[in-house]
Amino acid sequence: MNNWLLILGMLAITFATRYCLFAFPHLRFPPLIRQGLHYVPTAVLTAIIVPGMLLPDGQHWAVRLDNAYLLAGIAAIALSALTRNLLATIGGGLLVFFVLRGALGQLPI
């Protein structure tokens, strides 16, 4: 029963926060909040990606040269800075990742 209450509570909060933007279309945020909202996508993606790069097994830090996740992530960051092209960043990062996994003998075959 507690799980259902938790799910319903999360549903209500999510619906309320998103509905407010549609119910009040003329609602304007102050400039400081609007400026801060520009950083939300970067912060969310960083919070999702960085733990996967630094903790590939989910438990132990792996800041080593045999960590393909970390090295491919750094390569993707460099590609992104150089090309400013999303497709090149994704493709290059994946290519580097799989080449490193193969070179380090970490591919599951």
Secondary structure, 3 states (H helix, E strand, C coil): CHHHHHHHHHHHHHHHHHHHHHHCCCCCCCHHHHHHHCCHHHHHHHHHHHHHHHCCCCCCCCCCCCCHHHHHHHHHHHHHHHHCCHHHHHHHHHHHHHHHHHHCCCCCC
